[in-house]
Amino acid sequence: MTNTKLFCFPYAGGASAAYNSWKPLLNPGIQLRAVELAARGRRMREANYETIDQAVDDVFSLIRDELRQGPYAFFGHSMGSMIAYELAYKIRDNGLPGPDHIFFSGRAAPNISRENKRRLHHLPSEEFKKEMLDMGGTPKEFFEHPELLEVFLPLLKGDFRLTETYTHAKKDAPLQCAITIFNGKQDEDTGDEIEAWKIHTVKECDIHYYEGGHFFIQDDVNAVLDIINNTLSNA
């Protein structure tokens, strides 16, 4: 696959800048398109979303005109996985060309209930901060500067509310593209919950596990990008 656009969607609290380091590591035929969500980065003055559906509608409006320009793929980590999944159906329902491949990272299959998972968004600020520090992925400097915390903490809690209250609406058909799943061995989702991604596509589903927890991707970015490069270049 040549000249493929790779749309990337961030995790909770993340901005498009989280993918800046990927640019020199992607094959020349892959164009990185990191999507900036509302309430962060250059859109930080905009209100955050109330639901995943709102995020999907917003992202669809941002990238709609690019979807007919050639082959493309999606990558999403955690919250970004849910956006990528729902967005693929939004695109299909609007009669536009779908992604050639989707990479889902750091999230159990969408049909897995979250009712028995930890709920963090409702915690008092100090408890929430401790959970975030234990999880990793967020520079601890954010929690040491009141001026940063005033902006970042509501965004982070709002994003966790989106992911923790997400309800999967059963689809009328599986995805029509091949998918790849990345997950940390020490993350809270079980192997069975990750393997459940296989029912969500009519094509191949490759699953890769890495040492580490939810933010394994920060330590294993080169290994993850090797798979992305090989997958998109050989498709």
N, C-alpha and C positions, 0 to 999 in steps of 0.2 A: 504494500500500500504506500503510495507516494503522495506527498502534499496533503497529509491528513491533519485536520485541525483537532486538537485535544482540548475540549472544554473541561476545566477543573473547578470543582465546587468545594468550599472550605468546610472544616469542622466547626463545632460550636465556638463562638468567639473569634474565629479566624477571619482574615481578610485575604484578598487576592495576592497580597505580597508574600503569603506563606509559600507560594509556588515559584517565587523569583529564582530560587537556587536551582530549579529544574531546567531552566532554559539551556544552559551550556551542556547539560547531560542528555538531552533528547537528541535522537537522530535528526540529521538535517531535513528530512522529509516530513517531520512532525512539527506543526506550529502550535505552540502553547497559547491557549486562550483562557487565562485565569479570570473567572467571573467575579465581579465585585458585588456582594450582596448589600442590601440597604443597612444603614446604621453603622457602617464600618468603612475604613479606608477613605477614599475620596467621596463616599456617600454617607459619612458619619453624621451629618445633620438630618438625615432622613430617619423616620420612625422605623423601628424594627417590626418584623412580621408577627402576627398573632397566631398563625398556623403554617404548617408546611405547604398547604395549598396556596396560601398567599405568596410564599417564597417562590413556588413553582410558576405561578402566574407572572410574577415580576421577572423572573429569569427568562421565561418564554418570550416576553415582550422585548427583552434586551437582545436576544440572540436569534430571534425569528428570521430576520432577513439574511442571516449567515447560513441557514440550514440548507439552502439550495446551491451553495457555492462549491460544493465538492464533498468528498467523504469526510466524516468526522467521528469522533469517539468521545465518551464521557469518562471522567474520573471523579469520584467523590469519596471523601473520608468521613465516617461517622454521620453527622447531620448531612453532609454533602452526598452521602450514599442515598439517603432518602429523597433528596432533591433530584438526583440523577434518575432514580427509579421512577418517581412520579412524573418527571418531566418527559421521559420516553413515551409514556402513555398520552400525555398532553399533546405531544408532537404528532403521534399517530392519529389522535382524534381530530386533529386539524388538517389531516391529509398531507403532511409534509414528510420529506425523507427522514427516516430514522437513523440513529447511530449505527455504525458498523460494528462497534464493540463497546461494552461498558465495563469499567473497572470499579468494583465496589470494595471499599476498604473500611475495616473497623466497625462493622455493624452486622448483626444477625439478619437473617432473611426477613423481609417485611411482614410475613404472615406470623412471625413469632410474637406472641403476646408480651408486652412489657409490664404487665400488672405485677409480676413477682420480682421485677428488677428494682434496684435502688432508685428512689426518687430524690433528686438533689435540689431541684429548682426552688422548692418551698422552704429549704433550710434557712435559718438565720445567717446573716452575712459571715460571721466569724466561722461557723461550722462549714459553710459553703466554701470559704476560702481554703480551709484546711483540706477539704476533699479535693479541691482543684490542685493544690500543691502535691498531695499524695498521688494524684493521677498523673501528673506531669503534663508536658505539652505547653504550659503557660509559663513564660519567664517569671521567676519569683519577684523580679523588680516591679512588676505590675502591682503586686500586693504590698509593696513597701512605700509607694508614693501615693498619698491621698488624692492628688490631682488626677493621676491615671486611674486609680481605683474608682473614683466617682463616675468616670465614663465607662470603664471596662466592665465593672461588676454587673450593672444592670443589663448590659448586652449579653454577657455570658449566661446569666441566670435566665434571660429571655430565650436564648437559644436552647438551653437545656429544657425549658418548658416546652418548646416546639417538639423536641425529639422525644421527651418523656410522655407527652400526651398524644403523640401520633397514633392514629388508628388505621390499620390497613383495610382498605376497601377491596374486596375480592375482585380480581380482574376477569374479563371475559376470555382472555387468552394469555399465554405466557409471552415473554419478550421474544422477538423474532431475530435477535442478534446473539452472538456468542458473548459470554460474560466471564470475567476473571474476578476471583475473590481473594483479598488479602486480610489476614487477621493475626493478632498477637496471641501466642499460646497462653499468656497469663491474663488476658482480658476476661471480662465477666461473662461473655457469651460462650456457651458450651460448643463442643465440636458438632453435636447434632443440630444446634441452632444455626451454625455456619453452613453445614452441609445441606440444610434446607433450601439454600439458594438454588439448588439443582432443579427444583420444580418450577422455577421462574423463567426458564428459557426453553425453547424447542431445539436449541443448538448446544454447543459445548459449554461446559461450566468447569473451569479450572480453578482449583483452590490451593492457596499457598499460605503456610503458617510460618510465623517468625517468633523468635524469642522476644519476650517483653510483653508489656501490657497494652493499654489502649493507644499509646503513642509510639508503638514499635516502629512506625514509619519514619520517625526522625533518626533512628539508629540504622535502619535498613533501607534508606532511601535509594542507595545505589542498586541493591538487589531488586527492589520494586521497579525501578526505572529500567533495569535490564529486561525485565519481563514485558514492560510496556513497549519498549523499543522493539523487541523481538516480535511481539504479537502484532503490532501495527505495521512493521516493516515486512513481515512475512505473510500477512493476510491476503 
